[in-house]
Amino acid sequence: FIIESIKDIELKNIKNFGKFSIIYRNKIPENINKLKKFRLDCKSKKIPLLIANNIDLMKEIRADGLYISAHNKKLNLRNLKKNFEIIGGAHNIKEINQKKFQGCSEILLSRLFKTSYKFKEGFMGVVKFNLFSKLIRTPLTPLGGINLENLSKLNNVDCENIAVSSLITDRQDQAQKVLK
């Protein structure tokens, strides 16, 4: 799940421990103590928490890993100990190769399905995603446009995981029923 605030997800409603991870995109400044408590709650439920694009915050709350977004091309990981997970985001082959160079063990590839975002047009679809998946040796995870109406199409996608963001914030209760 990709969240922008710890208020986007209710951990008390989660019953499938260890089945997914949370990527916290820290666009909205949060109280650091509340974020640390959220981290401990995630840990108690065996939910890995990754922090987007912020190594200092990742270290401060002792998160499980780091998410490097597609637009983040210069994040320097050379001086870090690699005892955490690194996941990247990409939209094309060039960005995939960049994330591999940055040391990502998994890449979220966006947009699988059509989205309603105002400035984001185009999507790759199931066939193109599957072709990318066969070409790339790093595991790819589809992201973008995944909603309750097209969840059944994911049966045709060559992947082990999926990534969702707006599905969680828009319809958390319905999404929880689907993921059980």
C-alpha positions, -999 to +999 in steps of 0.1 A: +000+000+000+012+035-008+001+061+017+007+098+020-004+101+056-006+077+085-043+086+086-048+070+052-049+035+067-063+019+098-039-007+110-064-020+136-086-032+107-058-053+091-061-090+097-036-105+073-003-099+090+028-102+069+009-102+036+018-067+025+041-037+030+033+000+034+052+027+015+049+061+033+053+090+009+060+117+033+044+146+013+024+157+043+046+165+074+037+142+103+045+145+139+076+124+143+064+108+175+032+097+159+052+084+130+074+064+153+043+049+170+029+040+136+062+023+128+059+003+161+023-006+153+034-018+118+062-039+134+038-055+158+016-066+129+046-077+109+039-051+082+072-038+067+072+000+065+093+017+038+099+055+036+099+073+002+129+093-008+141+102+027+170+083+041+172+105+073+135+098+081+140+061+073+169+060+098+152+081+125+121+059+127+140+027+119+119+018+090+124-015+071+134+001+039+134+028+013+113+035-017+130+056-045+104+072-067+109+074-105+117+111-104+144+106-078+174+099-100+203+111-078+197+095-044+231+085-031+231+051-013+268+045-013+275+054+024+246+033+037+247-001+052+225-024+031+205-039+059+172-027+046+150-032+015+153-008-014+123-006-038+121+018-068+095+033-090+097+035-128+076+043-159+098+030-187+130+009-195+153+039-189+140+044-154+140+007-147+177+005-155+183+036-133+165+019-104+186-013-109+217+009-108+205+025-076+203-010-060+166-016-060+156-053-053+121-047-067+106-020-091+070-007-091+062-001-127+035+024-134+007+027-150-007-007-155-043+006-162-058+038-173-061+064-145-082+095-140-053+117-130-055+151-148-018+153-160-010+116-164-021+101-197-014+067-211-009+033-196+009+001-205-018-026-201-014-062-192+004-074-224+031-047-223+037-052-186+041-089-191+067-083-219+086-059-196+085-085-169+101-111-191+129-087-202+138-074-168+156-097-143+145-075-113+110-083-100+084-059-113+052-049-094+023-033-113+011+001-100-015+025-113-052+024-121-058-007-101-093-005-087-121-029-077-135-030-112-103-043-128-089-065-100-099-096-119-076-086-148-046-090-124-050-128-128-034-123-163-005-101-150+029-118-146+037-106-111+039-118-075+028-085-060+006-054-067+009-019-055-021+003-048-026+038-035-058+055-044-077+022-039-067+023-003-077+059+005-108+058-017-123+025-005-104+011+024-133-011+036-139-026+002-103-031-005-098-050+029-126-074+019-109-081-015-075-087+001-087-111+028 
